[in-house]
Amino acid sequence: MSEYSVAKSSKLVLKGESSKGHKRKHKKHKKDKDSKKVRVEVDEDALKHGGWWKVSKVAEITGSIAIQFGKRAYIRALDNGSFTLGAPHDEGDGPDPEEIFTAVLINDEKIAFKSGYGKYLKVEKDGMVTGRSDAVSALEQFEPVFEGGKMALLAANGCFVSVDPEDDAVVALKKKVGENEVCVVRSCAAREEKTTKDVAVEEEGDLDQVEINYVKKFQKFQDKKLRVNTEDKAALKRAKDEGALHEALLDRRSKMKADRYCK
């Protein structure tokens, strides 16, 4: 690898072609750029959790999920049907298999969770959360509550799920949300990439201003006087709605012979 890393790359020379020659210059024609540039937003929080992203609404809690309490620590299923808080993960790592649950949407408000052992989570009479149920009844249903960018899970006993600070057991004992009841549900399901659109400077303002901006940008007259098409803009409005604004603007400029790229 050391020899490979120090190897110098050179231009590929075909047989019969001189390696020393004049570079052929190609004249590039300037074209109207697309009015909107798309930039993909990077979810930095998801990257810190191995690609598992934070859900923000009930409908997103489906399929494989993990329930996070604290900093990169997740509820972990034990083979005896009880749950504990797993050890914190390093940045960039996702949850372990024992920390992954299957979420099932009951309705627009309620969710059921199944552990990797094939059992549903349930709140017991004493407030303990266990995973020993084979089917879903009212006790196996949980309601995610979102407020102020935070989330808590309301159990069937009217209390919110938390982790007991003394023994890390998963319980539902408090009827009000405190610091220990705040959690994060994370999903690894595929989702549409979020994008932001940067509007070109020339397209800021109404259609009248947009046309003037492009005339200024592409006009060929040395006197710098504007030659703006005075025809009705109804067709221009339709073109904008149909995604053909640039073609329509170019056509209007060509009629005025005001564009240096018009034939």
Steps between C-alpha positions, in 0.01 A plus 500: 500500500790738568624455143148556371451815703814669368442402137454801274196507278529623144269564208413193296677517162350294221717319246598735222412808699767734616517561870617855428259697301287805502192470703191536293287777627127460496282801511238461761165661445348657803150382574229597740553307821219330676319749717535294813802316633424203720720425799453186706485564872721278711340368820795542736302357793425180308867463405594512867261209562605268220242630253205455739295818473276668754127465434283808536148362459301187577474388137881465483506247786470180302727208417840473668550762770713565808397688814771730628538640850791723583795541265522215246359239743203281406246276674632146482290182509607216730413135444290488819249750361627804689677808367796709600692795367794388291848644521557827310625453144793672337419784265414361157377163629139386475308286750582133565260226380360463855418871493295487181121465520223468244241776521143428393256784436171435679333825390591865453599531866599160640800272438592148607860386531632147448842397627748285313372206705162529327312633803304824537587762760246547775461712813434291812285600800808604695619725215772269372530472121545140391508314171313173542173550310412299190222735386401866526236612744450844658793442736740446210423836340711813541430857394790715377460860619689773314544850638763769451725273295505236775320168536371274776319165493172481688420146622152351547508575877508875430868531592800579285775250424839568657810320623537453876827678589574250776494172309446605134167313485240628256192626683192721456439672833476877450187676373699809404793523265830581663856472379504122551184450294631674187608249237575474130363241263738433212429330171721354228226495237579655164371852469499768234806720509430847619608769261521872506459708190711806435310740277720666239558871561343576162173340608442705811187712470189483282495398134555857379814532710619150405480586129688825554768316698559253216498770235768684697701181533496399134446824305743564214457876455800714583281794599365284786146616429236243582296342223221323688225316315168678556279210394244364745658288775218246523706248301796571727293421807387171345859413413605558861228266626606237245872528588594660165569853621853521358394392153219755499729779618755413233230503232382844611856636497565354155204691360661821625841391368620587847683184595860438401433123494197522269552417135 
